[in-house]
Amino acid sequence: MDSGLNKKVVLITGASGGIGSEMVRCFAKEGARIAIHYHKNKKSAEALAAEISQDNNFCIVQADLTQETEVKRMWAEIESQLGPVQTLIANSGICIGYGKPFHEVTLEQWNKTLAGNLTSIFLCVREFFLGIQKHQLQSPSAVLIGSTAGQFGEAYNSAYSASKSPLNAGFLLTLKNELARLTPRGRINCICPSWTITEMVDTLMKNETHVKKVLQTVALRKVARPIDVAQAAVFLASEKLSGHCSGQVITLAGGMEGRLLYQPEDIDLQKA
């Protein structure tokens, strides 16, 4: 199916990570012109660029997304190399201090987590909106990557949950309404994945007891893969596929519920 993303300028933040790199591959298949953002992992970004370089126009951009001046510089670089950003995939994120009780979370951990997951979104979306206004873009789209931790909560992960919850609640709805006033066909949506197999959760995924505990609440009894998130991002980015969808949240959690659906013996880790 033609997604209509051919030649569209798409910025993917955190593109050197597991989910981000899969997004780059999926958008490349759609013919998009991709800005591959990284913060520290330059080698991974370059390898990814080499992988898609035969068929796509792209650029590699580096920035600490918690710094206003760096976000502005990054946007200027993208515009000079590819043109105005028409689609923003706000994927970059961090998780600090997982497993620590709330009363033991330090102010430094709290501030770093909110800066990495929420302030970075503010700075990127604001720059995106400014670009829309400046270039009079007609049908821009943005996809925020949230988390089920921000929907259902997650014990011993309070800072991360707090940083993700606005992305699928009032903040998202506020952005949706303002974007539609900025440009009538502008859309912004959110994807909330549950546990997804990436380097960020690699240690946890090796803990069979933990995996079984998680999957006892998941109807499909499987863990998400980066491709699951990437394909949903393509869907939401495409005006042809989701042109009447804005302010919505896609929960990629295999039918997760806040209650036990299975006993441990019902979980087959070979199929997870």
N, C-alpha and C positions, 0 to 999 in steps of 0.2 A: 504494500500500500504506500502511495506517495504521501509523505508527511508534510511536504511543502517547506522543509527546512534546508533544501539545497541552496547554497550560497549565503545563507543567513549567518551573521556574525554571532557566535555563541561563546560567552565566557564561562568556563568551568573552574570554580575555585577549588583548591585542594585536589587538583587533578593528578598529582603524583601518587596519591594514596590508592587503596584497593577499590573503593567505590568510584572515586573520581576517575581513575584510569579506565575503568570499564565504561564510564559515561563518555569519555573521549572516543573510545572505539565505536560506541553506538551512534554518536552524533556524526562521526566521520563517515560511517556507512550511509548516513542520510545526506551526505554532501555538504555538511555545514563547514563554515570557516571558523576554526576553533582557536580561542585564546587559552592556552594551557598554563594555568597558574600553579606556582609552587612557592613554598616559603623557604624550606631548607634543602629539600631533596632534589637538587638540580639534575643529578645523574638519571634519576627515574623519569623526570620530565623530558629530558633529552632522548632517552631510549623510547619513550612513548611517542614523541614527535617523529623519530626515525621510523617507527612502526607504521604511522599513518601518512608519511610525507609524500608517497607516490601519487595519491589521489586527492589530497586536500591542501588548501591554503591554511596556514596556521601561523601562530607566533607563540613563543614561550615568554612568560612574564613572571617576575619575582616580586613579592611584596609581603610585608608583615601586615595582615589585614586589620590589625588592631590600631594601626597608625594612620591617621588621616592623610598626612602628606604622602605616604607610600601608596595608599589607595588612589589618590588623585593622580600621582605619577603613573601608576599602572594603567589607569583609564586612558591617559593621554597617549601612552605607548601603543595601546590596542587600537585606538582611533587612527593613529598615524600609520600603522601597519596593515590593519584590516578594514577599518571604518567603524562607524558607531556600533556599540554593543546593542544588538536587537533582542538577545535572549541571555538572561543571567541565570546560571545554575549555582546557587549559593550552597556549596557542598562542604566547604572547609569547616573543620571542627576539632575540638580537643576533649579529652576526658582525663581529669586529674584527680587522684585520690580515691579511686573506686574502692569500695569496701570499707571506707572509714565512716564511723558513726557521725551523725550531724554535729554533736557537741564537741567532736574532735577536729572538725574541719577548720583550717586556719584561714584568716582573712586573706592571706596571700593566695591560697588555693582557690578561694571563692572569687576573688577579683580576677585572677588569671582565667578561670573557667568562663565567667561572664563576659570578659573581654574577648576571648577566643571564639565563643559561640553566639554571642548576642551583639556586642559592640561591632564586631566584624560585619555582621549582617546589616546593622544600621548604616555603617559607612559605605558598604557596597551597594545596597539598595538606594541610598540617597544619591550616590554618584550615578547610578543607573537612571533614576528619575530625572536628574539634571541633564543627562544625555538625551533622554526622550524629549524633554522640553527644548533643548538646544537644537536638535536635529529634526524636530517635528515628526518623530516616528509614529506610524499609524497603528501597528499591531504588535507591540513589544510583549514579551512574556518573561516571567520570572518564576523560578521553582526554588523554594526554600527546603533544605533538608533538615527536618526535625528529628524526632525520636519518640518511640512509645514511652520512653522514660518521662517525656514531657506531657504525655496524655494520661497514663495510668499511675505515674510516680514510680519510684524505684528505691527501695530501702538501701541505705549505705551508698547512695549516689546523689546526694541532695543538690550539690552545686550544679552538676550536669543536668539534672531534672529541671532545676530552676532556670537554667540558661536556655533550655529547649522549649519549655512550656509556652512562652509567648508566640512562638512560630506557628502554633496550630490553634491560637486563641485570638484574643482581642487585637494583638499587634497585626496579625495576618489580615483580619477583617478591616482594620483601619487602613492598611496599605492598599487593600483591594478597592476600597471606596475612593481613596485619594487618586489612585492610578487611573481609575475610570473617568475621573474629572480632568486629569492631565491629558489623557488621550482616550477617546471612547472605546476603542478596541483593546486597550491594555489589560493584561491578565496577570494575576499572581496566585500561585497555589503552593501547597506544601505536601511533602512526602514524609511520613513518619515510619521508618523501618524499625523493626525489633532487632534482636541480635542478628548480625550479618557477618559472615565469615570474612574477616579482614585481619590485617596485622594488629589493629588496635585491640581486638578481642581474642587474639590467638591463644594467649595463656589460659583465658577462661574456657575456651572451646576445648582445651585439652583435659579439662576437669570433667570427667564423665558424670560425676554426681551432680555437678552444677548444670550440665547440659540436660540431664534427665529432669531435673527440677524445673527448668525453663520449659521444656517440651511437654510437661504434664498439663500446661495451661494452653497449649497450641493445638488447634483442631487438626492441622495438617501434619503434625508431628515431624516437622522439618525446620531447619534453620535457613534463613534467607541467604542468597548469594548476591554479589555485587550486580550481576546482570539483571536481577529482579528490580533493583532500584533504578538502574540505568534505563531500562525499557520504560518504566513508569515516568521517568524524567522526559524522555523523548515524547511520550504521549501528551504530557502536560505542556511541554514547550510548543507543540505543534498547534497552530490555529486551525488547520484542517481536521485534526483528530479531536481536539478539545476546545474548540473556539467559543463555546458557550459555558465554559467552566472557569470560574474565578472565585477566590476566597475559600477554596475547598481543600480538604485534607484526605489524601490517600494513605490509609494505614496498611503497611506491608508487614503483616505480623502472623500470617498463616492462620488467621481466625483466632488470635489470642484473646483470652478472656481473663477476668480477674478471679478465676476459680479453677480448681483442679478438674480436668476433664479425663485424665488417665492416671493409673497407678504406675509406679516405676517399672513394673514388669511388662507394661504395655508399650514401652518405648524401645524401639529397635535402633540403636545408634548407627548401624550399618546403612540405614535408610534416612538418617537425619541430615 
